[in-house]
Amino acid sequence: MQTTDTFNILRTLSLQFNSPLSETKEGCFLNVDNQELNGSFKAVKLFPGLEILTIDAHIKNGFKIDNFFNLTEALHFVFCFEGSISHKFSSENEKKEIHRLQNVILGGNDYYSSQFYFKDQSMVRMSIISITSQIIDYTNFVKTSRLSHLLKDLIANVDRSKSYAYFGEISLDCSKYFKQIINNDLIGLANRLVFEASVFKMLSAQFKSYNSSEFNTDSKESKLNQTERSKIIALSEYITNNLSSTLTISELEKVSGLNQKKIQLGFRLFFDESVNKFITNLRILKSKELIETTDLSMSEIVYNIGFNSRSYFSKIFAKRYGLLPTEYKKHHHLTHPTFEYCYYSKASSKINAEDISDIIEVSRINNLKKGINGCLIYHDSYFFQILEGPKDDILKLMKKISKDDRHKNVIKLYEGVKAGRYFKEWSMALIDNSPSFFKDQKAIKFLNPEISLDLLKHKGLSASHFWEKTRNHLLVEQVNK
């Protein structure tokens, strides 16, 4: 594999896995679902000389990415959020493991190109931010930002006569930026800006981690080896997923394989607090999340977060947020933003009027029970739906909707929070020239004719853009009512 950029890497993998590749102005996207691998690859160029590759995949049969950027000098900032992979330079014989959450920086060229090895039956979620020598030509001939020149200076100072490998410490700061990168679909200007900002923040976090480890020999770190640090991170996730359990030190020692002294040392190192304080803080954060996103009673919330005393829970919650949990719940439900999920899908070729009438009736009844508002549109063999309401209920509903065989190819357009609800109820809307297709005319609300005509003018756009425009029109119409 001869590779000069991340797009070329995905083109090669597309051929290797016999899977279709999508190249747009936003980036290069590869989705694979076969006996070898199930997952997605994404490559995005921010500007010439700075690009990122992300991998989110369940790997069934191991493979390798060979000769990574072997036709140009490059620095690669590697971060494995989940799983682990191995790396070696083409000039080396021994592979070295890149651990989960470890900050790794690699420098290579045509002789010292990188090779990444992915294991059988592994789940990998990772990113590689690459700064290449293309940035030198870019900044020489184009008026660019200060950032571009700083990156140019960085790559220009790389010693091209040898490889460079920094296998650093675990970096928790990178995790939050990685999530923003991997979950971003790059649809729309706002998402693109968030994506690019997250890449720069990720790069900054990896630089900071490198600088602090190079110039700071903290005695705590020296007392924990790489395996022990990984166990501390794994233990913190175990605690997060088991807050309702009785989390004693002896239990945590069994789970982690570390003694109490190592556990306390690790939590002081990574979280700057004792393990008991860490557990309490997580429980309070979880209680706040449950208050905001569910209709659980306060007693149910106390049980779910592992507290035995409701009065003790109220005391420490009030100390943290300045309000008792019951007061916070009342205040939040008056002012909290609404969760929205918006998607479109292709209707099954076998769908008929009875099916759609059934969808209307069942949706109206179930959505009202759960406090879900929104609008469903059927047009030209496509469904489009906006759902507003409690986040947990909407996400559970989307799992059911995704499995419904009356449609396929469910594409998410938007998922997030907004101030208040736009729709006062749930309803069925129609953009169609044949309303007689439906039996239950009373259940159907026809869109504003001006909006319908305007949308139909844009029928030639790609499906995503068409339905994104539909969503914008609907929300504007609701605001103007």
C-alpha positions in Angstrom: 0.0 0.0 0.0 1.5 3.3 -1.1 -0.2 6.1 0.8 0.2 9.8 0.7 -3.0 10.7 2.6 -5.9 9.2 4.7 -8.2 9.3 1.7 -5.9 6.9 -0.2 -5.7 4.7 2.9 -9.5 4.3 2.8 -9.6 3.7 -0.9 -7.2 0.8 -0.4 -9.2 -0.6 2.5 -12.3 -0.3 0.4 -10.8 -2.6 -2.1 -9.4 -4.9 0.6 -12.8 -5.3 2.3 -14.8 -5.1 -0.9 -17.0 -2.3 0.5 -18.3 0.9 -1.0 -16.5 4.2 -0.3 -18.2 7.6 -0.1 -16.1 10.7 -0.9 -17.7 14.0 -0.3 -16.6 17.6 0.3 -16.9 16.8 4.0 -14.5 13.8 3.9 -14.0 10.2 3.0 -16.3 7.5 4.6 -16.0 3.7 4.5 -18.6 1.4 6.1 -17.8 -2.3 6.2 -20.1 -5.1 7.3 -18.9 -8.5 6.3 -17.2 -11.6 7.8 -13.9 -9.8 8.3 -15.0 -6.5 10.0 -18.1 -4.6 11.1 -17.6 -0.8 11.5 -16.7 2.5 10.0 -13.7 4.5 8.9 -13.7 8.3 8.5 -11.0 10.5 7.0 -11.1 14.3 7.0 -8.7 16.9 5.8 -8.8 20.1 7.7 -6.3 21.8 5.3 -3.3 20.5 3.3 -0.9 18.9 5.8 -3.4 18.3 8.6 -5.8 15.4 8.5 -7.4 12.8 10.7 -8.4 9.2 10.4 -10.9 7.6 12.8 -11.7 3.9 13.2 -14.8 2.5 15.0 -15.0 -1.2 14.3 -15.5 -4.7 15.6 -12.6 -6.6 13.9 -13.3 -10.3 13.3 -10.2 -11.2 11.3 -7.0 -9.3 12.1 -5.5 -7.1 9.4 -2.8 -4.4 9.1 -2.5 -0.9 7.6 0.8 -1.1 5.9 3.2 1.7 4.8 1.2 4.4 6.5 2.1 7.7 4.8 5.2 6.2 3.3 5.6 8.8 0.5 5.9 11.8 2.8 7.4 12.9 6.1 4.7 12.9 8.8 4.0 13.1 12.6 1.1 10.9 13.7 -0.8 11.6 17.0 -2.4 8.2 17.9 -5.1 7.7 20.5 -6.9 4.4 21.2 -10.1 5.1 23.1 -11.2 1.5 23.1 -9.2 -1.6 22.5 -5.5 -1.8 21.7 -3.4 -2.2 18.5 0.3 -2.9 17.7 2.7 -0.7 15.8 6.1 -1.0 14.2 8.1 0.9 11.7 8.8 -0.8 8.4 12.5 -0.9 9.3 11.9 -2.8 12.5 11.1 -6.4 13.4 9.5 -6.0 16.8 5.9 -4.7 17.3 5.0 -2.5 20.2 1.5 -2.4 21.7 -0.4 0.9 21.8 -2.5 0.6 25.0 -6.0 1.9 25.6 -6.1 5.7 26.3 -2.3 5.9 25.8 -0.9 9.0 24.2 1.3 8.0 21.3 3.2 10.2 18.8 5.0 8.6 15.8 7.3 10.3 13.2 8.1 8.6 9.9 9.0 9.0 6.3 9.5 6.9 3.1 12.0 4.6 4.9 10.5 4.6 8.4 6.8 4.4 7.5 4.4 3.1 10.1 2.6 -0.2 10.2 -0.5 -0.7 12.4 -1.7 -4.2 13.4 -5.3 -5.0 14.4 -6.1 -8.1 16.4 -8.7 -10.9 15.7 -12.0 -10.5 17.6 -11.3 -7.0 18.9 -13.2 -3.8 19.3 -11.2 -0.7 18.3 -12.2 2.9 18.5 -9.2 5.2 17.7 -8.0 8.3 15.9 -4.8 9.2 14.1 -4.2 12.9 13.6 -1.4 13.4 10.9 0.7 16.5 10.3 2.5 16.0 7.0 5.2 17.8 5.0 2.4 19.0 2.6 1.9 21.8 5.1 5.3 23.3 4.2 4.3 23.9 0.6 0.9 25.1 1.7 2.2 27.8 4.0 4.9 28.8 1.6 2.5 29.7 -1.2 -0.8 30.5 0.5 -1.5 33.1 3.1 -2.4 31.0 6.2 -3.1 31.3 9.9 -0.6 31.4 12.7 -1.6 27.8 13.6 -0.6 26.6 10.1 2.9 28.1 10.5 3.3 26.6 14.0 2.5 23.1 12.6 4.8 23.8 9.7 7.7 24.6 12.1 6.9 21.4 14.0 7.1 19.1 11.0 10.2 21.0 9.6 12.1 20.2 12.7 11.5 16.5 12.6 14.8 14.6 12.0 14.2 12.9 8.6 17.1 10.6 9.0 15.4 8.4 11.7 12.1 7.4 13.0 10.5 8.8 16.2 8.3 7.1 18.6 6.8 8.4 21.9 4.7 6.0 23.9 3.5 8.1 26.7 1.1 8.1 29.6 -2.6 7.5 29.7 -4.4 10.7 28.8 -7.9 11.1 30.1 -8.2 14.6 28.7 -8.2 13.2 25.1 -11.2 11.0 25.8 -13.8 13.8 25.8 -12.5 15.3 22.5 -12.3 11.8 20.9 -16.0 11.3 21.6 -16.9 14.6 20.0 -14.9 13.6 16.9 -16.0 10.0 16.5 -19.7 10.8 17.0 -19.8 13.8 14.7 -21.5 13.1 11.3 -20.2 16.4 9.8 -23.7 17.3 8.5 -24.1 21.1 8.5 -21.8 24.0 9.4 -22.3 23.7 13.1 -21.2 20.0 13.2 -18.2 20.8 11.0 -17.1 23.6 13.3 -17.5 21.4 16.4 -15.5 18.6 14.6 -12.6 20.8 13.7 -12.5 22.4 17.1 -12.4 19.0 18.7 -9.5 17.9 16.5 -7.5 21.0 17.5 -8.3 20.4 21.2 -7.3 16.7 20.8 -4.0 17.7 19.3 -3.5 20.2 22.1 -4.2 17.6 24.8 -1.8 15.2 23.2 0.9 17.9 23.1 0.3 18.8 26.7 0.5 15.2 27.8 3.8 14.9 25.9 5.2 18.0 27.4 4.2 17.2 31.0 5.7 13.7 30.8 8.9 15.0 29.2 9.6 17.6 31.9 7.7 16.3 34.9 8.9 13.2 36.7 6.0 12.9 39.2 6.8 10.4 42.0 3.2 9.0 41.8 3.5 8.0 38.2 6.9 6.3 38.8 5.1 4.1 41.3 2.6 2.8 38.8 3.6 0.9 35.7 1.7 1.0 32.4 -0.3 -2.2 33.2 -1.3 -0.8 36.6 -2.4 2.5 35.1 -4.5 0.7 32.6 -6.1 -1.3 35.5 -7.0 2.0 37.3 -8.8 3.3 34.2 -10.6 -0.1 33.8 -11.6 0.1 37.5 -13.0 3.6 37.1 -15.2 2.3 34.3 -16.3 -0.7 36.4 -17.4 1.8 39.1 -19.2 3.9 36.6 -21.2 0.9 35.3 -22.0 -0.5 38.8 -23.0 2.5 40.9 -26.0 0.7 42.3 -23.7 -2.0 43.8 -22.0 -1.9 47.2 -18.5 -0.8 46.1 -16.2 -1.7 49.0 -12.4 -1.5 48.8 -12.1 -5.3 49.1 -14.5 -5.7 46.1 -12.5 -3.2 44.1 -9.3 -5.1 44.9 -10.8 -8.3 43.5 -12.0 -6.6 40.4 -8.8 -4.8 39.6 -6.2 -7.2 40.9 -4.5 -4.2 42.7 -4.1 -3.7 46.4 -5.7 -0.8 48.3 -2.5 1.3 48.3 -2.2 1.1 44.5 -5.9 1.8 44.0 -5.7 5.0 46.1 -2.5 6.0 44.4 -4.0 5.6 41.0 -7.2 7.5 41.8 -5.1 10.4 43.3 -3.0 10.4 40.1 -5.8 10.4 37.5 -8.7 12.0 39.4 -7.0 13.9 42.2 -9.3 12.4 44.8 -9.6 9.2 46.8 -11.5 6.3 45.4 -14.4 6.8 47.9 -14.7 10.4 47.0 -14.6 9.4 43.3 -17.5 7.0 43.9 -19.6 9.6 45.8 -19.1 12.2 43.1 -20.1 9.9 40.4 -23.2 8.9 42.2 -24.2 12.5 42.6 -23.5 13.2 39.0 -25.6 10.1 38.0 -28.5 11.3 40.3 -28.5 14.6 38.5 -28.6 12.9 35.1 -31.5 10.7 36.2 -33.4 13.7 37.6 -33.0 15.5 34.3 -33.7 12.7 31.9 -36.1 10.3 33.6 -39.4 10.4 35.5 -38.0 8.1 38.3 -39.2 8.9 41.8 -36.5 10.2 44.2 -36.5 6.9 46.1 -35.9 5.0 42.8 -33.0 7.4 42.0 -31.5 6.8 45.4 -31.7 3.0 44.9 -30.2 3.3 41.4 -27.1 5.1 42.5 -26.3 2.8 45.4 -27.2 5.1 48.4 -28.9 3.5 51.4 -30.1 6.8 53.0 -32.3 9.3 51.2 -31.6 12.0 53.8 -27.8 11.5 53.3 -28.2 11.7 49.6 -30.3 14.9 49.9 -27.6 16.5 52.1 -24.7 15.9 49.8 -26.7 16.8 46.7 -27.7 20.1 48.3 -24.1 20.7 49.2 -23.0 20.1 45.6 -25.8 22.0 43.7 -27.2 24.4 46.3 -30.7 22.8 46.1 -32.4 19.8 47.6 -33.0 17.1 44.9 -36.8 17.7 45.0 -36.3 21.4 44.5 -33.8 20.8 41.7 -36.2 18.5 39.9 -39.0 21.0 40.1 -36.8 23.8 38.8 -35.2 21.7 36.1 -38.6 20.5 34.6 -39.6 24.2 34.3 -36.5 25.3 32.5 -34.6 22.3 31.0 -34.1 22.0 27.3 -35.9 19.4 25.2 -34.2 16.4 23.6 -34.8 16.1 19.9 -34.2 13.2 17.5 -34.7 13.6 13.8 -34.4 10.9 11.1 -35.6 9.9 7.7 -35.9 6.4 6.2 -37.0 4.6 3.0 -40.5 3.0 3.2 -40.7 -0.7 2.4 -42.0 -1.4 -1.2 -44.8 -3.5 0.4 -46.2 -0.8 2.6 -49.8 0.1 2.1 -52.5 2.4 3.5 -53.4 0.1 6.4 -49.7 0.0 7.5 -49.5 3.8 7.6 -52.8 4.2 9.4 -51.5 1.7 12.0 -48.3 3.6 12.4 -50.3 6.8 12.9 -52.6 5.3 15.5 -50.0 3.4 17.5 -47.6 6.3 17.5 -50.2 8.8 18.6 -51.3 6.6 21.6 -47.8 5.5 22.7 -46.1 8.9 22.2 -48.8 10.7 24.2 -48.3 8.3 27.1 -44.6 9.0 27.2 -44.8 12.7 26.7 -43.2 12.6 23.2 -44.2 15.3 20.8 -43.2 15.8 17.2 -44.2 15.2 13.6 -44.2 12.3 11.1 -44.1 13.0 7.4 -44.7 10.5 4.5 -43.6 11.7 1.1 -42.5 9.9 -2.1 -41.9 6.6 -0.3 -39.9 8.2 2.5 -40.6 8.6 6.1 -39.3 11.7 8.0 -39.9 12.2 11.7 -39.0 14.7 14.4 -39.4 13.4 18.0 -39.3 15.7 21.1 -39.3 14.6 24.7 -37.4 12.7 27.5 -34.1 11.5 26.1 -34.2 8.0 27.5 -37.7 7.4 26.1 -36.9 8.7 22.7 -33.7 6.6 22.4 -35.6 3.5 23.5 -38.3 4.3 20.9 -35.7 4.8 18.2 -34.3 1.3 18.9 -37.8 -0.1 18.2 -38.3 2.1 15.1 -34.9 1.0 13.7 -36.0 -2.6 13.8 -39.4 -2.1 12.1 -39.5 -3.9 8.8 -41.9 -1.4 7.3 -39.0 0.8 6.5 -35.2 0.5 6.0 -32.0 2.7 5.8 -32.8 4.8 8.9 -30.5 7.9 8.6 -30.1 10.2 11.6 -30.2 13.9 10.8 -30.1 15.4 14.2 -29.8 14.4 17.8 -29.4 16.9 20.6 -31.1 19.3 23.0 -32.8 22.6 22.3 -34.7 25.2 24.3 -38.3 24.1 24.8 -40.6 22.1 22.5 -41.7 23.3 19.1 -44.6 20.8 18.7 -47.5 20.8 21.1 -48.5 17.3 20.2 -47.6 14.4 18.0 -49.1 14.4 14.5 -48.9 13.0 11.0 -48.2 15.3 8.1 -48.3 14.8 4.4 -46.6 16.1 1.3 -48.3 14.1 -1.4 -50.6 14.6 -4.4 -52.8 11.6 -3.5 -54.3 12.0 0.0 -56.8 9.2 -0.8 -53.9 6.9 -0.2 -54.8 7.2 3.5 -58.0 5.9 5.0 -57.8 7.9 8.2 -58.0 11.4 6.9 -58.7 12.9 10.3 -55.3 11.8 11.6 -53.4 13.5 8.9 -52.4 17.2 8.9 -51.3 18.6 5.6 -48.2 20.8 5.6 -48.6 24.5 4.9 -48.9 24.6 1.0 -46.2 27.2 0.7 -43.7 25.0 2.6 -44.8 21.9 0.6 -44.2 23.7 -2.7 -40.8 25.1 -1.6 -39.7 21.6 -0.5 -40.8 20.0 -3.7 -38.7 22.4 -5.7 -35.6 20.9 -3.9 -36.5 17.3 -4.6 -33.4 16.9 -6.7 -31.1 17.4 -3.7 -29.6 14.5 -2.0 -32.0 12.8 0.5 -30.1 14.1 3.5 -30.1 17.7 2.3 -33.8 17.5 1.3 -34.9 16.2 4.7 -32.6 18.6 6.6 -34.3 21.4 4.7 -37.7 19.9 5.6 -36.8 19.9 9.3 -35.7 23.5 9.2 -39.0 24.5 7.5 -41.1 22.6 10.0 -39.3 24.2 13.0 -39.6 27.7 11.6 -43.3 27.1 10.9 -43.9 26.0 14.5 -42.1 29.0 15.9 -44.1 31.4 13.7 -47.5 29.9 14.8 
